Amino acid sequence: MASYICSDCIEDTFLRAIVDKEGESADCDVCMGHKPKAITVSRLGEILQPILRDIIAQGEYVRRFSSDEDDSGYLEQEGDDLDYFVEEVLGQYFDFNDEIIDAVIDAEGCWPPDGDEPFFSNDNSYVRLYASDQNHMATWSNLEKQLRHTRRYFSSDAQQLFNELFADIETLLAHTERTKGDGELVHVLPQGSHLYRSRICDSASLKREMMKQPYKHIGPCPSGRARAGRMNADGISLFYGALEWQTCIAELRPALSTEVGTITVETTQPLRVVDFTQFRSVKKYLSYFQPDYKQQAARFAFLRQLGELISRPVVPGNEQEYLITQVMTEYLAYEYPAPFDGLLYESAQRADGTNIVLFPKSTLKGIKYPVKYCDSSVAFHKITKISYEQEEQSDHINKKDADPDYE
């Protein structure tokens, strides 16, 4: 007699909808009640089989060694049993999990006597296949080329890519070591938050001017005179700064004995910013049963790379690599349905440093930023030491680990 599972006993919203759509009246073997919508375990196996086939692979056999004196070792398949992944996909455990696994194996329709090699088996171990970000990465790369060689200004391709990437950005969370909890990818900098901005001081006369009018000489470049940067096109002025004064100085990459002037500004209103420093830990519950699971899983795989992509250092002379981040910034500042005031991103020059970019507002008197200079905050620092730390990258691979047939 076939076992049944009713929709009330299924926790996954999308799987429950499938059962509600095609289920029949039956006695549920989970809650023991007679329910109007239930499916057989055999049908559940048919639903699970293609999903599992997409997200797992049979583990490779690797040679293990019980001790340093063990020269022959033994072969062991990497991975977990099939029931581990069945429970992961379902998001819950059933007392008759073994019956569900058998249903998945049966649903494959493999017949070994005819020479078929089954993919699903209780004797195999499996490893997780993670969503690839390659399609989005290719779209990103193609858009970069388009911006360089064919269409410089905001295009339908850029609009489509950024619409998809940032569709629900204001509801996403990220678990970060910095916050020791769930942080928002979009958050508000309170009014009165302190930010920093620096400029290299290469002459005594410039230093005197900086001391007289700090914001004029260390603040953002006037409109029309700005050189192209990571987030701005040539002639478009943005406020580049950092949350820490040390990060401001590091971003200038000053030489030894160089003097740097730094000012403190404070925000004049609450600012909505996109925090790219948290993108690598972005998370959202996805159901394996939702129709667009593959697309959304790939999207999130790419979003986790995006913070690194926009903060990576660019070799001087290759500033054209900034074109796509310039377009992305324009999208967030002007094209997004609820435009942002700025964005945060990781420093490429200082570990754990955070840079900030603020977008200007146009007024009758020109562009204006939502910050004001903090009186008497100008400070000068002379670079007396530059320190680098490095980590050896070894290509050496233990021969036993590299070759499963090593003897």
N, C-alpha and C positions, 0 to 999 in steps of 0.2 A: 504494500500500500504506500502510495507516494506521500512524502512529508510536505506540508504546506507552511508558508510564512505569510502572514497578513501584513497589509500596509501599515497598520498601527504599530507593529513590532519592528519596523524598519526606521532607523534614525536618520539616514541620509535623505535629504529632501528630494533630490532628483530621482533616486531609486524608488522612493515611496510614490512619486508621481507615475513612474512606469507601472508599478503594481496596481495603482488606482485605475490606470488606463486599460490594462489588459487582464486584470485579475478576475477570478471567479469566486462564487460563494463556496466556502469550505471551512473545515475545522482547522484552526491554526495550531501547529505543534509547538509554538513558543508560548503563547498566552493561554492555550487550551480553550479558547472561545470560538464560537461559530461566527465568522466574519464575512461580510459581503464581498470583500476584495482580497484575494490571496493568490499566490503563485506557488507552483511546485518547486522543490529544491532543484529538480532537473532543469526547469526553466531558468532559475537563478544561475545555474552553471553555464547555460548558454549565453546569458547576459555578461557574466564575468569573464568568459574565455577570451574574447577579442581584446578586452581591456587589459587583462593580465599579459597577453601576448605583446602588447605595445609597450608595457612599462618594465618588463623583466627579461632577462636573458639567462641561459644556463651558465653557471659559473665555470670558470676555467679550472683545469686541474693544475695544481702547483705542487712542487716537491717540498716536503717538510723534512726537517732533520731533528731528531729527538735529542741530540747532543752534539758537541763539537767533534766527538770521535765517530759519529755516525756518518759514513761516507756515502751510503746508498740512499738512505731516507725512504720516504713513502709518499705516494701521490694522494692528495686530498682535494676535493672539489670546493672551491670558494663559494660562499653564499649562505642563504637560509632556506629552510624548507618551504614548500608551496603554501602551507597553512599560514605562515607568517604574512605572506603577501595577500592572501585571501582576506585575512582579518584587517590588514591595512586598507585595502580597497573598500571593504564594507564599512569600515569605521566602527565595528562592534564585533563581539564574539557571540557565537551561538553554540549551544551544547552539542549540536550535531554538525560541528565544523568538518568532521571527517567525511560526512555524507556530502557536504557542499564541495569538498575537494574532489571526491569521486565524480561528482556531476560535472565539474570543470574538465576533468580528464576525459570523461565520456563525450563531452560536447566537442572535443577536438576532432572526433570522428576518425581517429587513426587506427589502422588495422595492421599490426606488425607482421602477421602471416603473409601479407601481400608485399612485404618489404618496406612498409611505412616506418619511419623513425619518429616516435612520439616526442613532442616538445614537453608536454606535461607528464610528470611522473612523481610518485611518492618517493622514488629512489634518488631523484636529482636535487641539487641545490641551485638556487637562483640568486642573481644579483640585480639590483635596481638600475634601470636605465633612466637617466635624468633628462628632462626636456632640454633640447638644444636651442641655443639662441642664435644659431647660424643664419636663419632666414632674416631675422631682424638685423643682425650684423651686416648681412649682405645689402639689405635695404639702406642701412645707415651709410655703408661704403659707397653705394651707387649714388645716393643723394649728395655725398661729399664730392664725387666726380662731376655730377650735374652742376653743382654750385660753382665749381672751378672752371668748367669748360663750356657750359651751354646756357644755363639759366641762373643768373646771379641772385635775383630777387625772390621773394617768397613765392613758392610754387605749390601747385595742388598736391604734388608728391610729398612735400614737407608737411603740408596741412594734414594729409591723411596719416602720415607716420606719427606726428605728434598728437593728433586727436586720439589715436589708438593708445599710445604710450601713457598719456596723462589723463585718460578718460575718468578714472575714479581716484585721482591722486590725493584728493582731500580727505578720503576715508581710509587710506591705507596706513598701516602701522609697521614699525620695524623694531625688532628686539636688538638692542645695542649694548655693548659692554660699557659704553660711556654712561648711559642712563640706568643701567642695571634693570631695565624693564622695557615696556613697550613705549616707543616714542612715535610721534606723528611726523609724517613726511612733509606736511604743511603745518606750520605753527606760527604764532604771532610773537614778534619781538615787542616787548612792552615799551611804551613811551618812556624816554629817559635812559634807554640802553646805551652803554658806551661802546663805541667803535673806534678803530684806529686807522690812520693813514700816514704813510711815510714817503719821503723823497730824498734822494741822494743830494747832499750839499757839497758841491765841488769847487766852491770859491768862497772867500771871505765876504765878498760883496753880496753873494746870494744868501749867505747866512744872515747878514744884517737885514736883508729884505724879508727873510723868513721870520725873523724876530719881530719886525715891525707889523707885518701883515701875514700871520701864520696860515690862515685859511686860504688866502689868495694864492700863496706860493706852494702850499703843501696839499691843499684841497683838490678836488677833481678838476681835470683839465677843462677849460672853457669850451663851449659848444663850437664845433667847426675846426678846432685845433687838435682834437684827439686823434692819435694814431690807432690803427686797427689793433685790437687785442683779443683776448680769449672770448669775451662776450660782446664786444662792440665792433661795428664796422668802422672803416676809416671816416673820421669827421663826426662820429656819433659819440657823445660824451656819456659815460656812466660813472657812478661812484664806486671805485674799487677800494676796498679796505679789508680789515680783518677783525676778528673778535679778540685778538691778542696783539699787543704792540710788537712782541718778538717775531710773530708771523709776518707782520708788515715788513719788518727789516729783512727777514730771510727771503721774502719774495722778490726783493730788489737785487738779490745776489751781489751784494757789495764786495769789493776787493778789500784786502787788508789795508788798514790806515784810512779807509774811507769814512767820512762823517755823514751821518744820516739824521735828518730832522723828522720828528714824528709829532702828530697832533692827535688830540682826543676830541671826538664829536659825540653828541648824544642825539638820539632819535626824538623828533618833535611830535610823533604820533605813533600809535601801534602800527606795526608793519607785518603784513602777511608775506612769508617767505617760503620758498621751496627748499627743503634741506637735503641736498644731494649727499651729504656726509652719511646719511642713514640708508641710502638706497641699497647697499650691499646686503642689508638684513631685512629687506622688505618682505612682508608676508601677508597672505590672504588665504582664507580657507577656500580650496577648490575641491569640488566633488569629481571623482573619476567618472561619474555618470552624467555630468552635464555635457550638452552637445558640443560646446566649444572648449572642452578641457585642454586639448592639445594646443590650441591657439593661445589660451590664457597661460598655460604652463610655460610655453615658449616666451611669451611676453614678459613674464616675471623673471625668467632666466636672464633676459636681456636687461631688464630694469636693474637687476643686481649688479650688472656690469657698467651701467650708465654713469654712476658717480665717479668711477675710475676713468672712464673715457673722457669726461669733461675736465678732469683735473690733471690729466697726464701732461708732463712737460713737453713743450714743443721746441725743437732745435731752432735757434735763430736763423732766419732766412727761409724757414718753412711755415711762415705765418698763415699761408693759405689753408693749413690744417684747421685753423680756427673758424673757417667759414660756416661749418655746420653748427658749431656751438653758438655762433652769432645769430643764426637763423632760429635756433631753439630758444635763445634768450628773447628774441623779438616775439616769438609765439607766446611765451609765458607772460611777457609784458603787455602785449596788445591784442593777440588773437585768441587767447584762452577766454572762455565765457566769463570768468570772473578774474580779470587780470591781477597778477601778483605785484608786490612792491619790490621784490628782489629775490635773491637766491643765495644759499650757502653752499660751499664746496670745499673739499679737502685741499690743503696746501700741498703743492708738489715739492716744496723746499724745506718744510719743517714738519716733523712727525707730530701728529695730533693737532696741528694748527688748522684753523678754519678761516677761510676767506669769505668775504661777503661782497656782493654786487647789488647796488640799489639803482632802480630805474628812475629817471627824472620825470617831472611833471611840467608840461608846458604852461607858461603864464604870459601875460601881456608884457612882462619885463624879461622874458626869456625862460630858460629852463630853471627849475628849482628842485632841490633835493630835500627830503624830509629829515634833515639833520641840522644841527647848529653847533658852532665851535664852542668848546668848553674853555672859558677864559683862563689864560696863563697856563695852558696845558702843553705848549710847545716844548719839546725836549730834544736834545741832541746826543747821539751816541757815536762813539768812534769804534770802528771794528778793529779789535786787537787780536782776535783769534778766530779761525775758522776750523771747525772740527768735522770730520767725516767718520762714520762707522760703516764697516762693510761686513758682509757675510759671504763666506766661501760657497760657491756653487760648484759642487763636484759632479762630474760625469761618471765617476767610478760606480759600478754596479757589481755587487757580489755575484760571482758566477753561478753559485747555487740558486740564487733568487732569479737570475735572468734566464737560465736554461733549465726547463723542467726535465730534460733528458740528461742533465749533467751527471756524470758518474765519477 
